[in-house]
């Protein structure tokens, strides 16, 4: 199962045709022609609409392509809020690293130290897994979103519309994973598992005595002034300004498109429930890479990556992905996918050039092409590797 399907729709990523609208942008202060073309290509490929903001030494460039509402034809806004999916993981990892810097935990602590007995069953053992292995996906813990019953319940049409407002308790999500065998022994391999970050959120709550979302708000959102960013909990709507979000809710590459905007995001919890906009995500990753959120030691740990055989130009750190683009530029950030929403947010290591964008459909579009276009000025992209696809969602 690909990582993208983890919180988008099991095997429901399929192509469709949406209304194509020309790219709309604020007055350009530099040439973003390649980025415009890549955005328009995503819409031609079937993405309903794209909302994007880029920031560099020239200032902020805001652009949209396609529509935010397939029924009315209303265009997207560059200020749209959207579900960011696994971009949430960078926020969660930041808080855990802050707690380490404060001496309140160690990344080498066993999961069982903080969550005794929770990771048990079918070969899982929290006494053998460290917090670091949760954050860099080397724990071997099964991904609860790969469970067939969970997928039918939340990712396919009949289950989704029956259960979209259900509240999922995080310990119940972990229990789903415990029904399956581990992917491998802890520390011996790498595999993306959303269960890792459900556990990380629970650790934050155990250490601090507060909901993990409260800690993200107090430690990251409010200090950085991220006014469009929230941890919604069980709140099912996306606050305005926002567009509609669309999915296929099917196992095939054809079929109708459904409005999946409204859902209870507790099914993702600390693995992917957050909402933000492109401007806030650029501010977050810029501040993170510039060292405003973490001391040098913890930021270095976050950027220490596991090399991935299937993605030779990318590595996974602690809730942070580093990837080298075809022009040699390295960007740091994370991708995110959840029903009706594919997002990407990255910045250069010096924080001087940042990009965040969102597709309001979960079945089409080449996010890597937009990255290559913005940072390398290339379109079509020089390298075809999925962004919100198989790495980091």
Residue pairs with C-beta under 8 A, 6 or more apart in sequence:
1 10
1 11
1 143
1 146
2 389
2 390
3 192
3 389
3 390
3 391
3 392
3 393
4 13
4 337
4 342
4 386
4 388
4 389
4 390
4 393
5 11
5 12
5 13
5 145
5 155
5 337
6 86
6 143
6 145
6 146
6 192
6 194
6 271
6 337
6 393
7 85
7 86
7 145
7 194
7 267
7 268
7 271
7 272
7 336
7 337
7 338
7 339
7 393
8 85
8 155
8 247
8 337
8 338
8 339
8 342
8 362
8 393
9 155
9 156
9 247
9 248
9 249
9 339
9 362
9 363
10 145
10 146
10 151
10 155
10 156
10 251
11 151
11 251
12 155
12 156
12 247
12 248
12 249
12 250
12 251
12 362
12 363
13 248
13 362
13 363
13 364
14 248
14 250
14 252
14 253
14 254
14 255
14 363
14 364
15 45
15 46
15 253
15 363
15 364
16 46
16 248
16 254
16 257
16 361
16 363
16 364
17 46
18 43
18 46
18 47
18 48
18 49
18 66
18 67
18 70
18 257
18 361
19 48
19 66
19 67
19 70
19 73
20 40
20 43
20 44
20 66
21 43
21 49
21 65
21 66
21 67
21 73
21 75
22 40
22 65
23 36
23 39
23 40
23 63
23 64
23 65
24 63
24 64
24 65
24 75
25 32
25 36
25 61
25 62
25 63
25 64
26 60
26 61
26 62
26 63
26 78
28 61
29 58
29 59
29 61
30 56
30 58
30 61
31 377
32 54
32 61
32 63
32 374
34 372
34 373
34 374
34 377
34 378
34 379
35 52
35 54
35 63
35 370
35 373
35 374
35 379
36 63
36 65
37 373
37 379
38 366
38 369
38 370
38 372
38 373
38 374
38 379
38 381
39 50
39 52
39 63
39 64
39 65
39 357
39 370
40 65
41 366
41 369
41 379
41 380
42 50
42 65
42 66
42 359
42 364
42 365
42 366
42 367
42 369
42 370
43 49
43 50
43 65
43 66
43 365
45 364
45 365
45 366
46 361
46 363
46 364
46 365
47 66
47 359
47 360
47 361
47 364
47 365
48 66
48 67
48 68
48 70
48 243
48 244
48 246
48 359
48 360
48 361
49 64
49 65
49 66
49 67
49 68
49 75
49 76
49 243
49 359
49 360
49 361
50 63
50 64
50 65
50 66
50 76
50 357
50 358
50 359
50 360
50 365
50 370
51 64
51 68
51 76
51 77
51 78
51 79
51 80
51 82
51 243
51 277
51 278
51 357
51 358
51 360
52 62
52 63
52 64
52 78
52 278
52 355
52 356
52 357
52 358
52 370
53 60
53 61
53 62
53 63
53 78
53 277
53 278
53 279
53 282
53 355
53 356
53 357
54 60
54 61
54 63
54 282
54 353
54 354
54 355
54 374
55 61
55 282
55 286
55 353
55 354
55 355
56 352
56 353
56 354
57 352
57 353
60 279
60 282
62 78
62 79
62 278
63 78
64 75
64 76
64 77
64 78
65 76
66 75
66 76
67 73
67 74
67 75
67 76
67 243
68 74
68 75
68 76
68 77
68 80
68 242
68 243
68 244
68 360
69 243
69 244
70 244
70 246
70 257
70 259
71 244
74 243
76 243
76 360
77 241
77 243
78 278
79 228
79 241
79 277
79 278
79 279
80 241
80 242
80 243
80 277
80 278
80 358
80 360
81 228
81 238
81 239
81 240
81 241
81 242
81 275
81 276
81 277
82 238
82 242
82 243
82 245
82 275
82 276
82 277
82 341
82 343
82 358
82 360
83 238
83 245
83 265
83 272
83 273
83 274
83 275
83 336
83 338
83 339
83 340
83 341
83 343
84 272
84 274
84 275
84 276
84 281
84 336
84 338
84 341
84 343
84 345
84 358
85 268
85 272
85 335
85 336
85 337
85 338
85 341
85 342
85 343
85 393
86 194
86 197
86 271
86 272
86 334
86 335
86 336
86 337
86 392
86 393
87 272
87 274
87 276
87 281
87 333
87 334
87 335
87 336
87 343
87 345
88 197
88 231
88 268
88 270
88 271
88 272
88 273
88 274
88 336
89 197
89 270
89 271
89 272
89 319
89 334
90 284
90 285
90 288
90 319
90 320
90 333
90 334
91 216
91 220
91 274
91 284
91 319
92 197
92 200
92 201
92 204
92 212
92 216
92 270
92 319
93 135
93 200
93 302
93 318
93 319
93 320
94 219
94 220
94 288
94 293
94 294
94 302
94 319
95 204
95 212
95 215
95 216
95 219
95 220
96 105
96 107
96 131
96 135
96 200
96 203
96 204
96 318
97 107
97 294
97 298
97 299
97 301
97 302
97 318
98 219
98 293
98 294
98 298
99 105
99 204
99 207
99 208
100 106
100 107
100 298
101 294
101 295
101 297
101 298
104 207
104 208
105 114
105 131
105 203
105 207
106 131
107 130
107 131
107 132
107 135
107 301
107 318
108 130
108 131
108 132
109 130
109 131
110 126
110 127
110 128
110 129
110 130
111 118
111 119
111 126
111 127
111 129
111 130
111 131
111 134
111 139
111 199
111 203
112 118
112 119
112 125
112 126
112 127
112 129
114 131
114 202
114 203
114 206
114 207
115 126
115 199
115 202
115 203
115 206
116 126
117 126
118 126
118 171
118 174
118 199
118 202
119 125
119 126
119 129
119 141
119 174
119 178
119 199
120 126
120 178
121 178
121 179
122 178
122 179
122 180
122 181
122 182
123 181
123 182
124 141
124 142
124 177
124 178
124 182
128 185
128 186
129 139
129 140
129 141
129 186
130 139
130 186
130 187
131 200
131 203
132 138
132 301
132 318
133 139
133 140
133 186
133 187
133 196
134 141
134 196
134 197
134 199
134 200
134 203
135 196
135 197
135 200
135 318
135 319
136 190
136 305
136 306
136 316
136 317
136 318
137 190
137 191
137 192
137 193
137 196
137 306
137 316
138 186
138 187
138 188
138 189
138 190
138 306
139 186
139 193
139 196
140 182
140 183
140 184
140 185
140 186
140 187
140 188
140 189
140 191
141 177
141 182
141 183
141 193
141 195
141 196
141 199
142 177
142 178
142 180
142 181
142 182
142 183
142 193
142 195
143 177
143 183
143 191
143 192
143 193
143 194
143 195
144 150
144 173
144 174
144 176
144 177
144 194
144 195
144 198
145 151
145 194
146 180
147 176
147 177
147 179
147 180
149 176
150 176
152 159
153 159
153 160
153 163
154 160
154 163
154 164
154 267
155 249
155 339
156 249
156 250
156 251
157 249
157 250
157 258
160 249
160 258
160 260
160 263
160 339
164 236
164 260
164 262
164 263
164 264
165 236
165 263
165 264
166 264
166 267
167 234
167 264
167 266
168 264
168 266
168 267
168 269
169 266
170 198
170 201
170 202
170 266
170 269
170 270
171 202
173 195
173 198
173 267
173 269
174 195
174 198
174 199
174 202
177 193
177 195
183 189
183 191
183 193
184 191
190 306
190 308
190 316
192 316
192 391
192 392
194 268
194 271
194 272
195 271
196 271
197 269
197 270
197 271
197 272
197 319
198 269
198 270
198 271
200 212
200 270
201 212
201 269
201 270
201 271
202 212
202 270
204 210
204 212
204 215
204 270
205 211
205 212
208 215
211 233
212 231
212 270
213 231
213 233
216 231
216 274
217 230
217 231
219 293
220 226
220 284
220 293
221 229
221 230
224 280
224 283
224 284
224 287
224 292
224 293
225 283
226 276
226 280
226 283
226 284
227 280
228 275
228 276
228 277
228 279
228 280
229 274
229 275
229 276
229 277
229 280
229 284
230 239
230 274
230 275
230 276
231 273
231 274
232 265
232 273
232 274
232 275
233 265
233 266
233 273
234 264
234 265
234 266
235 265
236 262
236 263
236 264
236 265
237 261
237 262
238 245
238 261
238 275
239 275
242 261
243 360
244 259
244 261
244 340
244 360
245 259
245 260
245 261
245 339
245 340
245 341
245 360
245 361
245 362
246 257
246 258
246 259
246 260
246 340
246 360
246 361
246 362
247 257
247 258
247 260
247 339
247 340
247 361
247 362
247 363
248 255
248 256
248 257
248 258
248 362
248 363
249 258
249 260
257 361
259 340
260 339
260 340
261 340
263 339
265 272
265 273
265 338
266 273
268 338
272 336
272 337
272 338
276 284
278 345
278 356
278 357
278 358
279 356
281 343
281 345
281 356
282 345
282 347
282 354
282 355
282 356
284 345
285 332
285 333
285 345
285 346
285 347
285 351
285 354
285 356
286 347
286 351
286 354
287 293
287 351
288 294
288 299
288 320
289 299
289 332
289 347
289 348
289 349
289 350
289 351
290 350
290 351
291 299
294 302
301 317
301 318
302 317
302 318
302 319
302 320
303 317
303 320
303 322
303 332
304 317
304 318
305 315
305 316
305 317
305 320
305 321
305 322
306 315
306 316
306 317
307 315
308 314
308 315
308 316
308 391
310 390
311 323
311 385
311 390
311 391
313 323
313 324
313 325
313 383
313 385
314 321
314 322
314 323
314 324
314 385
314 391
315 321
315 322
315 323
316 391
316 392
319 334
320 332
320 333
320 334
321 332
321 333
321 334
321 335
321 391
321 392
322 330
322 331
322 332
323 330
323 331
323 346
324 330
325 331
325 371
325 372
325 375
325 376
325 382
325 383
326 372
326 376
326 378
326 381
326 382
326 383
327 372
327 375
327 376
327 377
327 378
327 382
329 348
329 375
329 376
330 348
330 349
331 346
331 347
331 348
331 355
331 371
331 375
332 346
332 347
332 348
332 349
333 344
333 345
333 346
333 347
334 344
334 345
334 346
334 392
335 342
335 343
335 344
335 345
335 367
335 387
335 388
335 391
335 392
335 393
336 342
336 343
336 344
336 345
336 388
336 392
336 393
337 343
337 362
337 388
337 393
338 362
339 362
340 360
340 361
340 362
341 358
341 359
341 360
341 362
342 358
342 359
342 361
342 362
342 365
342 367
342 388
342 393
343 356
343 357
343 358
343 359
343 388
344 355
344 356
344 357
344 367
344 370
344 371
344 387
344 388
345 354
345 355
345 356
345 357
346 354
346 355
346 356
346 371
347 353
347 354
347 355
348 354
348 375
353 375
355 370
355 371
355 374
355 375
357 367
357 370
359 365
359 367
359 388
365 388
366 381
366 384
366 386
366 387
367 386
367 387
367 388
367 389
368 381
368 383
368 384
368 385
368 386
368 387
368 389
369 379
369 380
369 381
370 387
371 381
371 387
372 378
372 379
372 381
372 382
372 383
373 379
373 381
376 382
385 391
